[in-house]
Amino acid sequence: MGLMDGLEALGLGGLGKIKIFEEEKEEKKPEPEKKADKTIQEEDILLEKQFECSVCDRKFKQLTVRPNKVRPLGQDSILRPIYKDVEPIKYDVILCPFCGYAALSRYHGPLAKPHRQLIKDNISANFRQMPTECGSTLSYEDSFTRYKLALLNSVVRQGKNSEKAFICLKTAWLIRSWKDAVREDSLEKKKFERDVAPQEREYLHNALEGFIKAMANEQPPYAGMNEMTLNYLIGALCVELNENLTDGARVLQEVITSTSTNATDRLKDKSRDLLIEIRNLMKKNKEQ
């Protein structure tokens, strides 16, 4: 006997076999929409910031990268940060358009009076004032000029070897990023390969020379790097240039055998890989 039997008199006999509880159907949840990766435009990461020149005391505005706006995707073997869509390294030189004083943001700040005078006598006296308006972005060519000025200023004011080496390293990083940005079929590509690309090796060579001198005459940190990181970088530059391989092998071995907390497992693994490359290069060089 069914639960609905007896309702026929009410004309509802056809519903006698109706189910009381419907079978629950598995509800399909709509799949979340996949958000397309938004391409970051260079203008999106920039802001105008006011600076005061450490040499002439005049105020000026310059484009700089917004804090925490970009994060590197990784690094190459010589510690160059790799970014998607944009290259913030272009904006790391602070340049006074009035007197020509330029420095990496890491080193921009008060200067001792003798250093100010050195800049005034050797750079500002001959410097042609630049436009003071901020553009929308910097070209690689303009940024390259700024890095050259930063290096010149560091040399003139007798900056530390580690500072000059770091400027050279970052200039080489800039050249690599510039190379990635140049279209293969463009006239700019030919000009870049002729005039700019050959300078990458020269900047890396000077970076290596400066860091070796800094390791011998300065105390850490070296341009923000601890001793183990600098040892690794020196080894990486030796491999990159196929130079000073004996020195490179020695400093990499120091990283591998170090008990310092700065010698992380990742850094040791990278140093082991480089040490193998150095041994292969030494063998190859010997055979030639």
C-alpha positions as CSV (number, residue, x, y, z in Angstrom):
1,M,0.0,0.0,0.0
2,G,1.4,3.3,-1.0
3,L,1.6,6.4,1.2
4,M,-0.7,8.3,-1.2
5,D,-3.4,5.6,-1.6
6,G,-6.9,6.8,-0.8
7,L,-6.6,10.1,-2.7
8,E,-8.3,8.7,-5.8
9,A,-11.7,10.1,-4.6
10,L,-10.2,13.5,-4.7
11,G,-9.2,13.0,-8.3
12,L,-5.5,12.7,-7.4
13,G,-5.1,9.1,-8.0
14,G,-2.6,9.7,-10.8
15,L,-0.2,11.1,-8.3
16,G,-0.2,8.1,-6.0
17,K,3.2,7.1,-7.0
18,I,4.8,10.4,-6.6
19,K,8.1,10.4,-4.8
20,I,8.3,12.3,-1.5
21,F,11.9,13.1,-1.7
22,E,13.5,14.0,-4.9
23,E,16.8,12.5,-5.7
24,E,19.5,15.1,-5.1
25,K,21.2,15.9,-8.3
26,E,24.9,16.9,-8.0
27,E,24.9,20.5,-8.6
28,K,27.6,21.6,-11.0
29,K,29.4,24.6,-9.7
30,P,30.3,27.0,-12.5
31,E,34.0,26.9,-13.1
32,P,35.7,30.1,-12.0
33,E,36.6,32.3,-14.9
34,K,40.3,32.3,-15.7
35,K,41.7,35.7,-15.5
36,A,43.9,36.5,-18.4
37,D,47.4,37.6,-17.3
38,K,47.4,41.3,-17.6
39,T,50.4,42.7,-19.4
40,I,51.9,45.4,-17.2
41,Q,52.7,48.6,-19.0
42,E,55.9,50.4,-18.1
43,E,53.9,53.5,-17.1
44,D,52.0,51.4,-14.6
45,I,55.1,50.9,-12.4
46,L,56.3,54.5,-12.4
47,L,55.7,57.6,-10.3
48,E,57.2,61.0,-10.2
49,K,59.4,61.6,-7.1
50,Q,61.2,64.7,-6.0
51,F,64.9,64.6,-5.1
52,E,67.4,67.1,-3.8
53,C,70.8,67.1,-5.4
54,S,73.6,66.2,-3.1
55,V,76.0,68.5,-5.0
56,C,74.1,71.6,-6.1
57,D,71.2,71.3,-3.6
58,R,68.6,72.0,-6.3
59,K,65.4,70.0,-6.3
60,F,64.2,68.1,-9.3
61,K,61.6,65.4,-10.2
62,Q,62.4,62.1,-11.7
63,L,60.5,58.9,-12.6
64,T,61.1,56.1,-10.2
65,V,59.7,52.6,-9.7
66,R,56.7,52.3,-7.4
67,P,57.6,50.2,-4.3
68,N,56.5,46.5,-4.5
69,K,55.1,47.1,-8.0
70,V,57.3,44.5,-9.7
71,R,58.8,41.3,-8.6
72,P,61.5,39.4,-10.4
73,L,60.6,36.0,-11.9
74,G,64.1,34.7,-11.3
75,Q,67.8,35.4,-11.9
76,D,70.3,34.5,-14.5
77,S,73.8,33.1,-13.6
78,I,75.3,36.6,-12.9
79,L,72.4,37.5,-10.6
80,R,70.5,39.7,-13.1
81,P,66.9,39.9,-12.0
82,I,64.5,38.9,-14.8
83,Y,61.1,40.6,-15.0
84,K,58.0,40.1,-17.1
85,D,56.9,42.8,-19.5
86,V,58.9,45.7,-17.9
87,E,62.5,46.5,-17.0
88,P,62.7,48.5,-13.8
89,I,66.5,48.6,-13.8
90,K,66.2,51.5,-16.4
91,Y,65.2,53.8,-13.5
92,D,67.8,53.0,-10.9
93,V,70.1,56.0,-11.7
94,I,69.2,59.3,-10.0
95,L,70.5,62.1,-12.2
96,C,70.5,65.8,-11.4
97,P,69.6,67.6,-14.7
98,F,71.2,70.8,-13.4
99,C,74.8,69.8,-12.4
100,G,75.2,66.3,-13.8
101,Y,75.6,64.5,-10.5
102,A,74.4,60.9,-10.9
103,A,74.3,57.9,-8.6
104,L,72.5,54.6,-8.2
105,S,69.6,54.9,-5.8
106,R,71.6,52.7,-3.4
107,Y,74.3,55.3,-3.2
108,H,72.3,58.5,-3.5
109,G,72.6,60.6,-0.4
110,P,74.7,63.2,1.4
111,L,78.2,63.7,0.2
112,A,81.3,64.9,2.0
113,K,82.4,68.4,1.1
114,P,85.6,67.2,-0.7
115,H,83.5,64.8,-2.8
116,R,81.0,67.5,-3.7
117,Q,83.9,69.7,-4.8
118,L,85.3,67.0,-7.0
119,I,82.0,66.7,-8.8
120,K,81.6,70.4,-9.2
121,D,85.2,70.8,-10.6
122,N,85.3,67.8,-12.9
123,I,81.6,67.3,-14.0
124,S,79.3,70.2,-13.2
125,A,81.7,72.8,-14.6
126,N,81.3,71.3,-18.1
127,F,77.9,69.7,-17.8
128,R,75.1,70.9,-20.2
129,Q,71.8,71.2,-18.4
130,M,69.3,68.6,-19.4
131,P,65.5,69.1,-19.7
132,T,63.9,69.0,-16.3
133,E,60.5,67.7,-17.3
134,C,59.8,64.0,-16.7
135,G,58.7,62.0,-19.8
136,S,56.4,59.1,-19.7
137,T,59.2,56.4,-19.8
138,L,62.9,56.2,-20.4
139,S,64.4,54.6,-23.5
140,Y,67.2,52.1,-23.1
141,E,69.5,54.5,-24.8
142,D,68.7,57.3,-22.3
143,S,69.1,54.9,-19.4
144,F,72.5,53.7,-20.7
145,T,73.7,57.3,-20.7
146,R,72.6,57.7,-17.1
147,Y,74.5,54.6,-16.1
148,K,77.6,55.9,-17.8
149,L,77.2,59.2,-15.9
150,A,76.8,57.3,-12.6
151,L,80.0,55.4,-13.2
152,L,81.8,58.6,-14.2
153,N,80.6,60.3,-11.0
154,S,81.7,57.4,-8.9
155,V,85.2,57.4,-10.4
156,V,85.5,61.2,-10.0
157,R,84.4,61.2,-6.3
158,Q,86.7,58.2,-5.6
159,G,83.9,55.8,-4.8
160,K,84.6,52.3,-3.4
161,N,85.7,49.6,-5.7
162,S,82.5,47.6,-4.8
163,E,80.4,50.6,-5.9
164,K,82.1,51.0,-9.2
165,A,82.0,47.3,-9.8
166,F,78.3,47.2,-9.0
167,I,77.6,50.0,-11.4
168,C,79.5,48.1,-14.1
169,L,77.5,45.0,-13.3
170,K,74.2,46.7,-13.5
171,T,75.1,48.4,-16.8
172,A,75.8,45.0,-18.2
173,W,72.5,43.8,-16.9
174,L,70.9,46.8,-18.7
175,I,72.6,45.9,-22.0
176,R,71.3,42.3,-21.7
177,S,67.7,43.5,-21.1
178,W,68.1,46.0,-24.0
179,K,69.2,43.1,-26.3
180,D,66.0,41.1,-25.4
181,A,63.9,44.2,-26.1
182,V,65.2,44.9,-29.6
183,R,63.2,43.5,-32.5
184,E,65.1,41.1,-34.6
185,D,64.2,42.7,-37.9
186,S,64.7,46.3,-36.9
187,L,67.4,48.8,-37.9
188,E,67.9,49.4,-34.2
189,K,69.1,45.8,-33.9
190,K,72.0,46.4,-36.3
191,K,72.9,49.6,-34.5
192,F,72.7,47.9,-31.1
193,E,74.9,44.9,-32.2
194,R,77.5,47.3,-33.7
195,D,77.7,50.0,-31.0
196,V,76.3,48.6,-27.7
197,A,76.5,44.8,-27.5
198,P,80.3,44.6,-27.6
199,Q,80.4,46.8,-24.5
200,E,78.6,44.2,-22.3
201,R,81.8,42.2,-22.0
202,E,83.8,45.2,-21.1
203,Y,81.5,46.2,-18.3
204,L,81.5,42.6,-17.0
205,H,85.3,42.5,-17.1
206,N,85.4,45.7,-15.0
207,A,82.8,44.4,-12.6
208,L,84.9,41.3,-12.1
209,E,88.1,43.3,-11.6
210,G,86.4,45.7,-9.1
211,F,84.8,43.0,-7.1
212,I,88.1,41.1,-6.7
213,K,89.7,44.3,-5.5
214,A,86.8,45.0,-3.1
215,M,87.0,41.5,-1.7
216,A,90.7,42.2,-0.9
217,N,90.4,45.7,0.5
218,E,86.8,46.2,1.9
219,Q,84.6,44.7,4.5
220,P,81.2,43.2,3.8
221,P,78.6,44.0,2.8
222,Y,79.8,44.6,-0.8
223,A,77.1,46.6,-2.6
224,G,74.6,44.9,-0.4
225,M,76.0,41.4,-0.9
226,N,77.5,39.2,1.8
227,E,80.8,37.5,1.3
228,M,79.4,34.2,0.1
229,T,77.1,35.8,-2.5
230,L,80.1,37.9,-3.8
231,N,82.2,34.8,-3.9
232,Y,79.6,33.1,-6.1
233,L,79.2,36.2,-8.3
234,I,83.0,36.4,-8.9
235,G,82.9,32.7,-9.9
236,A,80.0,33.3,-12.2
237,L,81.7,36.2,-13.9
238,C,84.9,34.1,-14.3
239,V,82.8,31.5,-16.2
240,E,80.9,34.2,-18.2
241,L,84.2,35.8,-19.4
242,N,86.4,32.7,-19.4
243,E,88.9,34.7,-17.3
244,N,90.6,34.3,-13.9
245,L,89.4,30.7,-13.8
246,T,91.8,29.7,-11.0
247,D,90.5,32.5,-8.8
248,G,86.9,31.6,-9.7
249,A,87.4,28.0,-8.7
250,R,89.0,29.1,-5.4
251,V,86.1,31.3,-4.4
252,L,83.4,28.8,-5.5
253,Q,85.2,26.2,-3.4
254,E,85.0,28.5,-0.4
255,V,81.2,28.8,-0.9
256,I,80.8,25.0,-1.2
257,T,82.8,24.2,2.0
258,S,81.6,27.2,4.0
259,T,79.7,26.6,7.3
260,S,78.4,30.2,7.2
261,T,74.6,30.6,7.3
262,N,75.0,32.9,4.3
263,A,76.1,29.9,2.2
264,T,72.7,28.4,1.6
265,D,72.1,25.0,0.1
266,R,70.8,26.7,-3.1
267,L,73.9,28.9,-3.3
268,K,76.2,25.8,-2.7
269,D,74.4,23.9,-5.5
270,K,74.8,26.7,-7.9
271,S,78.4,27.0,-7.0
272,R,79.0,23.3,-7.6
273,D,77.5,23.6,-11.1
274,L,79.7,26.6,-11.8
275,L,82.8,24.8,-10.5
276,I,82.1,22.0,-13.0
277,E,81.9,24.6,-15.8
278,I,85.2,26.1,-14.7
279,R,87.0,22.8,-14.7
280,N,85.6,22.1,-18.2
281,L,86.7,25.5,-19.4
282,M,90.2,25.0,-18.0
283,K,90.5,21.6,-19.7
284,K,89.2,23.0,-23.0
285,N,91.6,26.0,-22.8
286,K,94.5,23.7,-22.1
287,E,93.7,21.6,-25.1
288,Q,93.6,24.6,-27.5
